[in-house]
Amino acid sequence: MSTLAKNRTTSLHPDLVEQILAQVKEEEIVAMAHDVINIPSPTGEELQMAQYMQNALLQLGLHVTWQEVEEGRANVVGRWIGTGGGKNLMFNGHMDTSNTGREDFLTGLGYKPNAVLQDGYLYGLGIYNMKGALVCYLHAVKALQRAGIRLKGDVIVAAVAGEIEKSQWGEFKGKEYRGYGYGTHYLVNHGILPDMCILGEPTDMRVVLEHFGSLWVRISCTGIYVHTAFCEGREEMNSIRRMYGLMEPVMKWITRWEEKAAHGGKKAIVNLGGIRGGHAWRASRTPEKTELFLDVRVPPTIPMSDARRDIQSLFLELEKQFPEFGLEFETYVSVPGARIDENHEMIRAIDANHERVMGEPPQREVVTWCSDASVLTRYGVETVNYGPSSGPRDKEGEKVKVKTLVDITRIYALTAADLCGVAT
């Protein structure tokens, strides 16, 4: 162990550390990872996964709460109750997967709810986003229990529904569209309020102190609806042509925003997330309406209201310039960014225990994706993203090294003991 790691260490005796680490069992982690990958759980269909987690938490002897978020969807919360006098740490992870596993265009091993172990990697839908973390949480608690340790504070393992970035809009209604913190909002609204939280999102074992927020915007224009044969002389009143004319000022705004709102070495990316207009089954009619959908990434240093005001100012200018276009403006997702101070005790504990296990301190990163830290921090729960994934995303989809799952389980166990305090 390096001198730096010794300096970072808080309360754990080296003998106790070895005692805990010896109880992390690779074969058990791999077996449970297979189980959870093989349970399909796209957003809105998390029930079977919740039932599995409920049973796994009960087997650990935890006090288990079943929170029915809506019919067919639930959060499952396991609480390992401490002796008192310590801080309460939550490990939070979502059960829904980024994709359904039914997409024909996603053919890699890691895009399917079917676990495959190959060359030291586990492939399968959800393994890094973020069922692998859920497995590591449970086995961290199990290692502490097997080591005969009691903690002063509580350790809470929360498996939540509906985190993936998606939202109801227009005709897109129902469970499969209710994501973006849906389960964690319910969690904290109904009594689960720890002192701090670790989210095991796929960070490649980097400590993410800050992440961007997201603002989803719709800009639309109207046009005439006539037969092709009767639109001569009025072609420019076609709503798709009008949207084409709007794209130049929109793209100029995007360039300006991405530079102006850059943070932590990352551009404030604006994605052209969707465009629709007209009727494919009746191309002989001019489209009466065309809509553009944007995902605007917002750094944690800029309030969401300010970001909305910025893009709304673009809309107001367009409205003045093109009063006959029937322009509309809407924001329908507003998820703020999140950040945590580098000197927070949870960060110091992760740093120390990462270095104990890995032999070097963890890297830092600012990311442009969102997490449930957006929800938790608004309730005063200090939250960090730190979880397992292994290398760049590629055509094979989700994969994590088995070694990474084992290592981060060890770090989670030591960090829980550090933060909650070992009872004597």
C-alpha positions in Angstrom: 0.0 0.0 0.0 1.4 3.4 -1.0 2.1 6.3 1.4 -0.7 8.2 -0.2 -3.2 5.5 0.4 -2.1 5.3 4.1 -2.6 9.1 4.4 -6.1 8.8 3.0 -7.1 5.9 5.2 -9.7 6.7 7.8 -10.8 4.1 10.3 -10.1 0.6 9.1 -7.4 -1.6 10.6 -5.3 -3.5 8.0 -6.3 -6.8 9.6 -10.0 -5.9 9.3 -9.5 -4.9 5.6 -8.0 -8.3 4.8 -10.8 -10.0 6.7 -13.4 -8.2 4.5 -11.6 -8.7 1.2 -11.3 -12.4 1.8 -15.1 -12.7 1.9 -15.6 -11.4 -1.7 -16.3 -14.4 -3.8 -15.8 -14.1 -7.6 -17.9 -17.2 -8.5 -20.9 -15.9 -6.6 -20.7 -12.5 -8.2 -20.5 -14.1 -11.7 -23.5 -16.4 -10.9 -25.7 -13.5 -9.8 -24.6 -11.3 -12.7 -25.8 -14.1 -15.0 -29.1 -14.2 -13.2 -29.8 -10.5 -13.5 -28.7 -10.2 -17.1 -31.0 -13.1 -18.1 -34.1 -11.2 -16.6 -35.4 -8.8 -19.3 -36.2 -5.5 -17.6 -36.7 -2.6 -20.1 -38.3 0.6 -18.7 -41.8 -0.2 -17.6 -41.1 -4.0 -17.4 -39.0 -4.1 -14.2 -41.4 -6.3 -12.1 -39.6 -9.6 -12.5 -36.2 -8.0 -11.8 -37.7 -6.3 -8.7 -39.0 -9.7 -7.4 -35.5 -11.2 -7.9 -33.9 -8.3 -6.0 -36.5 -8.6 -3.2 -35.6 -12.3 -2.7 -31.8 -11.6 -2.8 -32.1 -8.9 -0.2 -34.3 -11.1 2.1 -31.7 -13.8 1.9 -29.1 -11.4 3.3 -31.4 -10.8 6.3 -32.0 -7.2 5.4 -35.2 -5.3 6.3 -36.9 -5.1 2.9 -39.4 -2.5 1.7 -41.4 -3.0 -1.5 -42.5 0.3 -3.0 -45.1 -0.1 -5.7 -44.3 2.9 -8.0 -47.3 2.0 -10.2 -49.0 -1.2 -11.3 -46.4 -3.7 -12.5 -43.4 -1.6 -11.3 -41.7 -1.3 -8.0 -38.6 -0.1 -6.1 -37.1 -2.6 -3.7 -35.1 -1.3 -0.8 -33.0 -3.4 1.6 -31.8 -1.9 4.8 -29.0 -3.5 6.8 -29.7 -1.8 10.1 -26.7 -0.7 12.2 -26.2 -0.5 15.9 -26.7 3.3 15.9 -24.5 6.4 16.0 -23.2 6.1 12.5 -24.0 7.7 9.1 -26.3 6.0 6.7 -25.0 5.1 3.2 -27.2 4.2 0.3 -26.1 2.2 -2.8 -28.7 3.1 -5.5 -29.1 1.4 -8.9 -31.7 1.2 -11.5 -33.2 -2.0 -12.8 -34.4 -0.8 -16.2 -32.0 -1.3 -19.2 -31.0 1.2 -21.8 -32.6 -0.9 -24.6 -35.3 -3.5 -24.7 -33.2 -6.3 -26.2 -35.8 -6.5 -29.0 -34.1 -4.0 -31.3 -33.3 -5.7 -34.6 -30.5 -3.2 -35.4 -28.6 -4.0 -32.2 -27.0 -7.4 -32.8 -24.0 -7.5 -30.4 -23.9 -9.9 -27.5 -24.1 -7.0 -25.0 -27.4 -5.8 -26.4 -29.4 -8.9 -25.5 -30.7 -10.1 -22.1 -28.6 -13.2 -22.4 -25.4 -13.5 -20.3 -22.3 -14.7 -22.0 -18.9 -15.1 -20.3 -16.0 -14.8 -22.8 -12.3 -14.0 -22.4 -12.8 -12.7 -18.8 -15.7 -10.4 -19.8 -19.4 -10.7 -19.0 -21.6 -9.6 -21.9 -25.3 -8.9 -21.7 -27.9 -6.2 -21.6 -27.8 -4.2 -18.4 -24.4 -5.5 -17.1 -22.9 -2.1 -16.9 -26.0 0.1 -17.0 -26.5 -0.9 -14.3 -27.3 -4.4 -13.1 -23.6 -5.1 -12.4 -23.5 -2.5 -9.8 -26.6 -4.0 -8.1 -24.8 -7.3 -7.9 -21.7 -5.6 -6.4 -23.8 -3.8 -3.8 -25.3 -7.0 -2.5 -22.0 -8.9 -2.4 -20.3 -6.0 -0.6 -22.9 -6.3 2.1 -22.5 -10.1 2.1 -18.7 -9.8 2.5 -19.2 -7.5 5.5 -21.6 -9.9 7.1 -19.4 -12.9 6.5 -16.5 -11.0 8.1 -18.6 -10.8 11.2 -18.8 -7.1 11.1 -21.6 -4.9 12.5 -21.8 -1.3 11.4 -23.0 1.7 13.4 -24.9 3.3 10.5 -27.3 1.7 8.1 -26.4 0.4 4.7 -29.3 0.8 2.2 -29.4 -1.0 -1.1 -32.1 0.5 -3.4 -33.0 -1.1 -6.7 -35.2 1.4 -8.5 -37.5 1.5 -11.6 -37.4 4.0 -14.4 -34.1 5.8 -14.5 -33.2 5.6 -18.2 -33.4 8.9 -20.2 -36.8 8.8 -21.7 -40.0 10.8 -21.2 -43.7 10.8 -22.1 -44.6 13.2 -24.8 -47.6 13.6 -27.1 -48.9 10.1 -28.1 -45.9 8.4 -26.4 -47.6 7.5 -23.1 -47.3 4.7 -20.7 -44.9 2.9 -18.4 -42.3 2.4 -21.1 -41.8 6.2 -21.4 -41.7 7.0 -17.7 -38.0 7.2 -16.9 -35.6 10.0 -16.0 -35.5 9.5 -12.2 -39.1 8.2 -12.0 -38.3 5.5 -9.4 -35.8 7.5 -7.3 -38.3 10.4 -7.1 -40.7 8.0 -5.5 -38.0 6.6 -3.3 -37.0 9.8 -1.6 -40.6 11.1 -1.5 -41.5 8.0 0.6 -39.1 8.0 3.4 -35.7 6.7 2.0 -33.3 9.5 2.9 -29.7 8.5 3.7 -26.9 10.8 4.5 -25.1 10.1 1.3 -25.3 7.8 -1.8 -23.1 6.0 -4.2 -24.5 5.4 -7.7 -22.7 2.6 -9.5 -23.3 4.0 -13.0 -20.8 2.8 -15.6 -17.9 5.2 -14.9 -15.0 2.8 -15.6 -14.1 3.0 -11.9 -13.6 6.8 -12.3 -15.0 9.1 -9.7 -17.5 11.4 -11.4 -17.8 14.5 -9.2 -20.0 16.4 -11.7 -22.3 15.6 -14.5 -24.4 17.7 -16.9 -28.1 18.1 -16.9 -30.5 17.7 -19.8 -33.2 20.0 -21.3 -35.4 18.6 -24.0 -37.0 21.1 -26.3 -39.5 21.1 -29.1 -39.7 23.8 -31.8 -42.4 23.4 -34.5 -43.8 25.2 -37.4 -47.0 24.9 -39.4 -47.8 25.0 -43.1 -50.6 24.5 -45.6 -52.1 21.1 -46.2 -52.9 20.7 -49.9 -52.6 18.1 -52.8 -49.3 18.2 -54.7 -51.1 19.2 -57.8 -52.4 22.4 -56.1 -49.3 23.6 -54.3 -47.6 25.3 -57.2 -46.7 28.9 -56.2 -47.1 28.0 -52.6 -44.2 25.5 -52.2 -42.5 27.6 -49.5 -45.6 27.2 -47.3 -44.7 23.5 -46.9 -43.9 23.1 -43.2 -40.8 20.9 -44.0 -39.4 23.6 -46.2 -40.1 26.1 -43.5 -38.2 24.0 -40.9 -35.3 23.7 -43.4 -35.1 27.5 -43.3 -35.2 27.5 -39.5 -32.3 25.0 -39.2 -29.6 27.6 -40.1 -30.3 29.9 -37.1 -30.9 26.8 -34.9 -27.5 25.4 -35.8 -25.8 28.7 -35.1 -27.4 28.8 -31.7 -26.2 25.2 -31.1 -22.6 26.1 -31.9 -22.7 29.1 -29.6 -24.3 27.1 -26.7 -21.9 24.2 -27.0 -19.0 26.7 -26.6 -20.6 29.0 -24.1 -21.8 26.3 -21.7 -18.7 24.0 -22.0 -17.6 22.8 -18.6 -14.9 20.5 -17.2 -13.3 20.0 -20.6 -16.6 18.9 -22.2 -18.8 20.6 -24.7 -22.4 21.3 -23.8 -23.5 19.0 -26.6 -26.9 19.6 -28.3 -28.3 16.6 -30.0 -30.7 16.8 -32.9 -32.8 14.1 -31.3 -35.8 13.9 -33.7 -37.6 15.6 -36.6 -41.0 14.6 -38.0 -43.5 16.0 -40.4 -45.8 14.9 -43.1 -47.4 11.5 -43.9 -45.3 8.8 -45.4 -48.5 7.0 -46.5 -49.7 10.1 -48.3 -46.8 11.9 -49.8 -49.2 13.6 -52.2 -50.1 16.1 -49.4 -48.0 18.9 -48.1 -47.3 18.5 -44.4 -49.3 20.8 -42.1 -46.7 20.6 -39.3 -43.1 19.8 -38.7 -41.4 19.4 -35.4 -37.8 19.5 -34.3 -36.7 17.9 -31.0 -33.4 18.9 -29.3 -31.5 17.5 -26.3 -29.6 20.4 -24.8 -26.9 19.3 -22.3 -26.6 21.8 -19.4 -23.6 22.0 -17.1 -24.2 21.9 -13.3 -23.0 25.5 -13.1 -26.0 26.8 -15.1 -29.5 26.8 -13.7 -32.0 25.0 -15.9 -34.2 28.1 -16.0 -31.3 30.1 -17.4 -30.7 27.4 -20.1 -34.4 27.5 -21.0 -34.3 31.2 -21.2 -31.3 31.1 -23.5 -32.9 28.8 -26.1 -36.3 30.6 -25.7 -34.6 33.8 -26.8 -33.7 32.0 -30.1 -37.3 31.0 -30.5 -38.6 34.6 -29.8 -36.2 35.9 -32.5 -37.4 33.3 -35.0 -41.0 34.2 -34.1 -40.4 37.8 -35.0 -38.6 37.0 -38.2 -41.1 34.4 -39.4 -44.5 35.5 -37.9 -46.4 33.5 -40.6 -44.8 30.2 -39.6 -47.1 29.4 -36.7 -44.1 28.6 -34.5 -44.4 26.7 -31.2 -41.9 26.2 -28.4 -42.0 23.7 -25.5 -39.6 22.3 -23.0 -40.7 18.8 -21.8 -37.7 17.5 -19.9 -35.6 19.4 -17.4 -33.1 17.4 -15.4 -30.5 19.5 -13.7 -26.8 18.6 -13.4 -25.3 17.3 -10.2 -22.0 17.8 -8.4 -20.2 16.9 -5.1 -17.3 18.5 -3.4 -14.0 16.7 -3.9 -13.3 17.0 -0.2 -16.5 15.2 0.9 -15.9 12.3 3.2 -17.4 9.8 0.8 -15.0 10.9 -1.9 -12.0 10.6 0.5 -13.2 7.1 1.5 -13.6 5.9 -2.1 -10.2 7.4 -3.0 -8.5 5.5 -0.1 -10.2 2.2 -0.7 -9.8 2.3 -4.5 -6.1 2.8 -4.0 -6.0 0.0 -1.4 -7.5 -2.4 -3.9 -6.1 -1.1 -7.3 -2.7 0.2 -6.1 -3.4 3.7 -7.5 -5.9 6.5 -6.9 -9.0 6.7 -9.1 -9.2 9.1 -12.0 -11.7 12.0 -12.0 -14.1 12.7 -14.8 -16.9 15.2 -15.7 -19.5 13.5 -17.9 -22.3 14.8 -20.1 -24.8 12.0 -19.2 -27.3 12.3 -16.4 -28.0 10.1 -13.4 -30.3 9.9 -10.4 -27.8 12.2 -8.6 -30.0 14.9 -10.2 -32.9 13.8 -8.0 -31.0 12.9 -4.8 -28.9 16.1 -4.6 -32.1 18.1 -4.7 -33.2 16.3 -1.6 -29.9 17.1 0.1 -28.4 13.6 -0.3 -24.8 14.1 -1.4 -24.2 11.7 -4.3 -21.3 10.4 -6.3 -21.2 8.3 -9.5 -18.6 5.5 -9.2 -19.2 2.2 -10.8 -18.1 -0.7 -13.0 -17.7 -0.7 -16.8 -14.7 -1.8 -18.9 -13.5 0.4 -21.7 -15.1 2.2 -24.7 -18.6 1.4 -25.9 -18.5 -0.6 -29.2 -20.7 -2.6 -31.5 -20.8 -5.6 -29.0 -22.8 -3.5 -26.6 -22.6 -3.9 -22.8 -19.7 -5.8 -21.2 -17.7 -5.7 -18.0 -14.5 -7.5 -16.9 -15.2 -10.0 -14.2 -12.1 -8.6 -12.4 -13.7 -5.1 -12.4 -16.9 -6.5 -10.8 -14.8 -8.2 -8.1 -12.6 -5.2 -7.5 -15.4 -2.7 -7.1 -17.3 -5.0 -4.8 -14.2 -4.9 -2.5 -14.1 -1.2 -2.7 -17.8 -0.8 -2.0 -17.5 -3.1 1.1 -14.5 -1.2 2.5 -16.1 2.2 1.8 -19.3 1.2 3.6 -17.3 0.1 6.6 -15.4 3.4 6.5 -18.4 5.7 6.2 -20.9 3.9 8.5 -18.3 3.0 11.2 -17.5 -0.4 12.6 -19.2 -1.1 15.9 -17.0 -2.4 18.6 
